[in-house]
């Protein structure tokens, strides 16, 4: 009795009319997850590099406080567009801003990071 039900479900799932859309759905989901992870990695890499760059040069540029974040956002948008081919969305900018603040706070907690 149980095998008959299992066999029927297996026949429905392996039916060509069901299998092709199911494979397309799984592939689409996988591509979407890959793209999201790739964007997130790009955001994290760009953010870390720009924070380091700004921390190394902000005194020479004569900027402090909020001006450093403004410079970060300017550089982030340029670099993101260069790597991805479009301007970052608001949610991507917010992710980068939060990540940048976290990196700076972590450096301060860890003893100020590098000598600047």
Backbone as a chain_set.jsonl record, in Angstrom:
{"seq": "XXXXXXXXXXXXXXXXXXXXXXXXXXXXXXXXXXXXXXXXXXXXXXXXXXXXXXXXXXXXXXXXXXXXXXXXXXXXXXXXXXXXXXXXXXXXXXXXXXXXXXXXXXXXXXXXXXXX", "coords": {"N": [[0.815, -1.192, 0.0], [1.836, 1.307, 0.9], [3.997, 1.487, -0.813], [2.814, 1.731, -3.287], [1.724, 4.318, -3.224], [4.07, 5.824, -2.906], [5.312, 5.132, -5.297], [3.548, 6.332, -7.114], [3.893, 9.082, -6.488], [6.598, 9.353, -7.133], [6.46, 8.848, -9.894], [4.989, 11.088, -10.72], [6.694, 13.199, -10.015], [8.948, 12.624, -11.577], [7.93, 12.911, -14.071], [8.112, 14.339, -17.261], [6.828, 16.775, -17.777], [6.694, 17.906, -15.288], [9.279, 17.758, -14.308], [11.02, 19.367, -15.939], [10.207, 22.17, -15.481], [10.737, 22.151, -12.737], [13.507, 21.71, -12.583], [14.351, 24.045, -13.897], [13.423, 25.94, -12.081], [14.965, 25.325, -9.784], [17.557, 25.791, -10.794], [17.318, 28.543, -11.4], [16.93, 29.579, -8.824], [19.382, 28.87, -7.671], [21.181, 30.397, -9.231], [20.322, 32.961, -8.54], [20.945, 33.03, -5.771], [23.724, 32.734, -5.946], [24.405, 35.124, -7.3], [23.591, 37.023, -5.411], [25.294, 36.392, -3.258], [27.733, 36.933, -4.487], [27.524, 39.721, -4.959], [27.407, 40.563, -2.286], [29.944, 39.764, -1.361], [31.543, 41.386, -2.992], [30.761, 43.911, -2.045], [31.722, 43.727, 0.611], [34.495, 43.381, 0.205], [35.208, 45.747, -1.23], [34.467, 47.668, 0.65], [36.197, 47.141, 2.868], [38.691, 47.673, 1.67], [38.432, 50.402, 0.943], [37.971, 51.626, 3.419], [40.433, 51.157, 4.691], [42.074, 52.623, 2.919], [41.091, 55.248, 3.251], [41.588, 55.626, 5.995], [44.339, 55.625, 5.961], [44.89, 57.988, 4.592], [43.323, 60.196, 5.377], [44.181, 62.317, 7.015], [46.084, 63.646, 5.457], [44.392, 64.572, 3.501], [42.931, 66.321, 4.934], [40.46, 65.847, 6.188], [37.799, 65.016, 8.478], [35.724, 63.176, 10.811], [32.364, 63.195, 9.794], [33.011, 63.873, 7.199], [34.786, 61.939, 6.405], [33.097, 59.739, 6.091], [31.516, 60.679, 4.009], [33.447, 60.794, 1.992], [34.045, 58.094, 1.892], [31.592, 57.043, 0.912], [31.469, 58.264, -1.595], [33.755, 57.141, -2.877], [33.088, 54.434, -2.648], [30.75, 54.171, -4.232], [31.788, 54.777, -6.78], [33.702, 52.689, -7.115], [32.109, 50.397, -6.837], [30.406, 50.672, -9.028], [32.297, 50.412, -11.04], [33.079, 47.739, -10.74], [30.693, 46.212, -10.789], [29.068, 47.32, -12.711], [26.918, 48.966, -12.482], [25.221, 51.519, -10.554], [25.248, 51.294, -6.968], [22.456, 49.974, -5.132], [20.197, 51.445, -2.723], [20.024, 49.766, -0.458], [22.36, 48.308, -0.695], [24.265, 50.305, -0.402], [23.707, 51.033, 2.237], [24.386, 48.665, 3.566], [27.146, 48.661, 3.064], [27.859, 51.014, 4.406], [27.26, 50.375, 7.089], [29.001, 48.221, 7.431], [31.464, 49.534, 7.069], [31.466, 51.291, 9.282], [31.521, 49.374, 11.311], [34.024, 48.191, 10.844], [35.741, 50.348, 11.436], [35.09, 50.827, 14.141], [35.84, 48.369, 15.256], [38.59, 48.449, 14.788], [39.288, 50.571, 16.466], [38.606, 49.487, 18.981], [40.401, 47.419, 19.117], [42.756, 48.564, 19.836], [43.291, 50.79, 18.341], [44.181, 50.128, 15.863], [46.338, 50.455, 13.041], [49.176, 52.627, 13.282], [48.655, 55.984, 12.588]], "CA": [[0.0, 0.0, 0.0], [2.709, 2.476, 0.976], [4.846, 1.516, -2.001], [1.989, 2.219, -4.403], [1.65, 5.772, -3.066], [5.415, 6.327, -3.187], [5.553, 4.959, -6.734], [2.76, 7.345, -7.807], [4.568, 10.367, -6.279], [7.828, 9.3, -7.926], [6.072, 8.99, -11.303], [4.58, 12.478, -10.957], [7.889, 14.06, -9.936], [9.852, 12.352, -12.7], [7.24, 13.208, -15.322], [8.807, 15.395, -18.005], [6.093, 18.036, -17.636], [6.981, 18.431, -13.95], [10.72, 17.794, -14.084], [11.663, 20.514, -16.606], [10.036, 23.409, -14.701], [11.383, 21.994, -11.438], [14.94, 21.94, -12.808], [14.505, 25.471, -14.197], [13.219, 26.649, -10.819], [16.139, 25.091, -8.936], [18.678, 26.514, -11.398], [17.082, 29.97, -11.196], [17.179, 29.855, -7.41], [20.833, 28.781, -7.462], [21.811, 31.565, -9.865], [19.958, 34.113, -7.717], [21.744, 32.961, -4.543], [25.11, 33.002, -6.334], [24.538, 36.556, -7.594], [23.47, 37.749, -4.151], [26.538, 36.175, -2.518], [28.803, 37.641, -5.203], [27.38, 41.15, -4.645], [27.764, 40.764, -0.889], [31.405, 39.664, -1.271], [32.08, 42.598, -3.606], [30.53, 45.0, -1.087], [32.63, 43.565, 1.753], [35.877, 43.622, -0.239], [35.356, 47.17, -1.541], [34.366, 48.411, 1.908], [37.436, 46.987, 3.631], [39.776, 48.376, 0.976], [38.228, 51.852, 1.0], [38.183, 52.059, 4.809], [41.888, 51.211, 4.878], [42.593, 53.727, 2.111], [40.724, 56.513, 3.895], [42.299, 55.724, 7.272], [45.741, 55.938, 5.657], [45.066, 59.269, 3.921], [42.386, 61.266, 5.739], [44.905, 63.474, 7.569], [46.667, 64.362, 4.317], [43.287, 65.221, 2.793], [42.359, 67.332, 5.824], [39.058, 65.574, 6.487], [37.542, 64.348, 9.751], [34.327, 62.878, 11.145], [31.411, 62.871, 8.73], [33.65, 64.035, 5.887], [35.369, 60.638, 6.06], [32.011, 58.893, 5.582], [31.159, 61.209, 2.691], [34.494, 60.334, 1.081], [33.837, 56.649, 1.748], [30.447, 56.793, 0.031], [31.868, 58.682, -2.953], [34.653, 56.128, -3.427], [32.369, 53.164, -2.732], [29.857, 54.195, -5.395], [32.624, 54.687, -7.99], [34.311, 51.364, -7.231], [31.035, 49.424, -7.049], [29.975, 50.805, -10.425], [33.364, 49.881, -11.877], [33.127, 46.278, -10.655], [29.406, 45.563, -11.054], [28.512, 47.876, -13.933], [25.765, 49.805, -12.169], [25.318, 52.162, -9.248], [24.682, 50.449, -5.914], [21.125, 50.285, -4.632], [20.216, 52.01, -1.371], [20.285, 48.714, 0.521], [23.781, 47.969, -0.82], [24.999, 51.418, 0.206], [23.515, 50.93, 3.68], [25.216, 47.538, 4.006], [28.537, 49.116, 3.042], [28.023, 52.014, 5.463], [27.29, 49.651, 8.364], [30.254, 47.451, 7.448], [32.569, 50.483, 7.262], [31.427, 51.716, 10.686], [31.957, 48.241, 12.123], [35.477, 48.052, 10.697], [36.391, 51.437, 12.166], [34.897, 50.584, 15.575], [36.665, 47.211, 15.617], [39.98, 48.911, 14.819], [39.438, 51.374, 17.679], [38.57, 48.583, 20.13], [41.61, 46.566, 19.091], [43.941, 49.345, 20.142], [43.506, 51.869, 17.4], [44.616, 49.67, 14.538], [47.669, 50.889, 12.632], [49.563, 54.007, 13.603], [48.346, 56.865, 11.452]], "C": [[0.858, 1.255, 0.0], [3.594, 2.598, -0.268], [4.08, 2.022, -3.217], [1.895, 3.738, -4.387], [2.991, 6.411, -3.405], [5.732, 6.247, -4.672], [4.794, 6.024, -7.532], [3.43, 8.725, -7.684], [5.835, 10.43, -7.113], [7.527, 9.459, -9.408], [5.675, 10.426, -11.634], [5.807, 13.384, -10.981], [8.797, 13.85, -11.138], [9.193, 12.554, -14.055], [7.923, 14.407, -15.98], [8.129, 16.755, -17.848], [6.328, 18.685, -16.277], [8.48, 18.662, -13.783], [11.389, 19.023, -14.719], [11.442, 21.822, -15.855], [10.712, 23.342, -13.34], [12.885, 22.245, -11.546], [15.2, 23.419, -13.082], [14.37, 26.309, -12.923], [14.435, 26.516, -9.907], [17.354, 25.833, -9.483], [18.536, 28.028, -11.206], [17.359, 30.392, -9.765], [18.681, 29.86, -7.122], [21.567, 29.982, -8.041], [21.541, 32.822, -9.042], [20.795, 34.156, -6.434], [23.205, 33.271, -4.851], [25.318, 34.498, -6.575], [24.477, 37.378, -6.316], [24.755, 37.606, -3.325], [27.704, 36.9, -3.167], [28.746, 39.137, -4.908], [27.806, 41.442, -3.211], [29.279, 40.709, -0.714], [32.064, 40.904, -1.872], [31.93, 43.78, -2.653], [31.528, 44.915, 0.055], [34.078, 43.876, 1.355], [36.123, 45.104, -0.509], [35.37, 47.983, -0.253], [35.662, 48.337, 2.691], [38.585, 47.768, 2.985], [39.641, 49.892, 1.099], [38.437, 52.379, 2.413], [39.679, 52.159, 5.089], [42.497, 52.404, 4.148], [42.308, 55.074, 2.775], [41.479, 56.69, 5.203], [43.777, 56.057, 7.062], [45.93, 57.388, 5.194], [44.222, 60.424, 4.44], [43.082, 62.497, 6.313], [45.513, 64.314, 6.449], [45.597, 65.132, 3.551], [42.651, 66.317, 3.636], [40.883, 67.118, 6.115], [38.943, 64.853, 7.825], [36.056, 63.998, 9.843], [33.472, 62.475, 9.964], [31.995, 63.03, 7.333], [34.292, 62.723, 5.44], [34.29, 59.701, 5.503], [31.558, 59.375, 4.209], [32.163, 60.744, 1.637], [34.357, 58.83, 0.826], [32.716, 56.361, 0.747], [30.777, 57.158, -1.415], [32.739, 57.608, -3.608], [33.961, 54.782, -3.598], [31.495, 53.111, -3.981], [30.658, 54.062, -6.689], [33.16, 53.27, -8.192], [33.258, 50.286, -7.481], [30.586, 49.458, -8.507], [31.028, 50.223, -11.37], [33.335, 48.351, -11.887], [31.829, 45.587, -11.065], [28.76, 46.081, -12.335], [27.26, 48.71, -13.735], [26.005, 50.462, -10.814], [24.724, 51.247, -8.186], [23.289, 50.926, -5.509], [21.26, 50.818, -3.207], [20.559, 50.961, -0.319], [21.757, 48.29, 0.476], [24.65, 49.065, -0.212], [24.888, 51.342, 1.73], [24.332, 49.784, 4.264], [26.674, 47.959, 4.077], [28.805, 50.122, 4.163], [28.135, 51.332, 6.836], [28.588, 48.87, 8.502], [31.454, 48.368, 7.697], [32.621, 50.947, 8.72], [31.919, 50.6, 11.596], [33.466, 48.049, 12.04], [36.227, 49.114, 11.486], [36.27, 51.212, 13.667], [35.755, 49.416, 16.057], [38.132, 47.617, 15.715], [40.238, 49.745, 16.078], [39.487, 50.498, 18.917], [39.843, 47.766, 20.241], [42.886, 47.375, 19.313], [44.274, 50.397, 19.111], [44.005, 51.42, 16.047], [46.042, 50.106, 14.261], [47.925, 52.309, 13.111], [49.339, 54.878, 12.382], [48.888, 58.219, 11.708]], "O": [[0.639, 2.163, -0.802], [3.895, 3.706, -0.712], [4.658, 2.677, -4.084], [1.979, 4.375, -5.437], [3.044, 7.42, -4.109], [6.336, 7.156, -5.242], [5.319, 6.561, -8.508], [3.522, 9.455, -8.671], [6.118, 11.454, -7.735], [8.27, 10.141, -10.113], [5.993, 10.924, -12.714], [5.942, 14.234, -11.861], [9.358, 14.812, -11.662], [9.843, 12.382, -15.086], [8.266, 15.377, -15.306], [8.809, 17.779, -17.792], [6.174, 19.899, -16.138], [8.896, 19.652, -13.181], [12.239, 19.651, -14.088], [12.413, 22.538, -15.607], [11.206, 24.352, -12.839], [13.467, 22.918, -10.694], [16.16, 23.986, -12.561], [15.115, 27.267, -12.718], [14.881, 27.503, -9.321], [18.103, 26.44, -8.717], [19.508, 28.713, -10.89], [17.954, 31.442, -9.524], [19.188, 30.736, -6.422], [22.475, 30.523, -7.409], [22.431, 33.654, -8.866], [21.296, 35.216, -6.06], [23.856, 33.993, -4.096], [26.299, 35.072, -6.104], [25.238, 38.333, -6.159], [25.244, 38.584, -2.761], [28.572, 37.426, -2.472], [29.772, 39.76, -4.639], [28.478, 42.438, -2.945], [29.843, 41.529, 0.012], [33.038, 41.416, -1.32], [32.865, 44.56, -2.475], [32.122, 45.926, 0.431], [34.795, 44.557, 2.088], [37.131, 45.656, -0.068], [36.193, 48.883, -0.09], [36.177, 49.364, 3.134], [39.354, 48.439, 3.673], [40.63, 50.586, 1.334], [39.012, 53.452, 2.598], [40.137, 53.146, 5.666], [43.338, 53.113, 4.701], [43.186, 55.934, 2.85], [41.961, 57.784, 5.495], [44.39, 56.707, 7.908], [47.004, 57.959, 5.379], [44.395, 61.549, 3.973], [42.609, 63.615, 6.112], [45.464, 65.543, 6.488], [45.859, 66.21, 3.018], [41.912, 67.151, 3.113], [40.132, 68.081, 6.273], [39.87, 64.166, 8.253], [35.242, 64.469, 9.049], [33.798, 61.544, 9.228], [31.529, 62.394, 6.388], [34.341, 62.425, 4.247], [34.541, 58.957, 4.554], [31.248, 58.561, 3.339], [31.784, 60.35, 0.533], [34.528, 58.358, -0.298], [32.873, 55.537, -0.154], [30.405, 56.441, -2.344], [32.495, 57.213, -4.748], [34.211, 54.07, -4.57], [31.503, 52.115, -4.705], [30.262, 53.324, -7.592], [33.087, 52.718, -9.289], [33.495, 49.359, -8.256], [30.408, 48.417, -9.14], [30.687, 49.611, -12.383], [33.543, 47.735, -12.932], [31.862, 44.493, -11.629], [27.99, 45.365, -12.976], [26.615, 49.115, -14.702], [26.859, 50.036, -10.035], [23.789, 50.498, -8.473], [22.989, 52.119, -5.541], [22.301, 50.663, -2.569], [21.31, 51.244, 0.614], [22.332, 47.951, 1.51], [25.663, 48.773, 0.425], [25.874, 51.563, 2.434], [24.908, 49.921, 5.343], [27.364, 47.646, 5.047], [29.86, 50.082, 4.796], [29.003, 51.677, 7.639], [29.203, 48.86, 9.569], [32.358, 48.014, 8.454], [33.693, 50.99, 9.323], [32.654, 50.856, 12.55], [34.116, 47.776, 13.049], [37.233, 48.818, 12.132], [37.246, 51.388, 14.396], [36.329, 49.471, 17.145], [38.838, 47.18, 16.623], [41.302, 49.63, 16.687], [40.306, 50.725, 19.807], [40.301, 47.46, 21.342], [43.98, 46.903, 19.003], [45.417, 50.845, 19.019], [44.232, 52.25, 15.167], [46.87, 50.121, 15.172], [46.994, 53.088, 13.316], [49.778, 54.551, 11.28], [48.737, 59.112, 10.875]]}, "num_chains": 1, "name": "protein.A"}
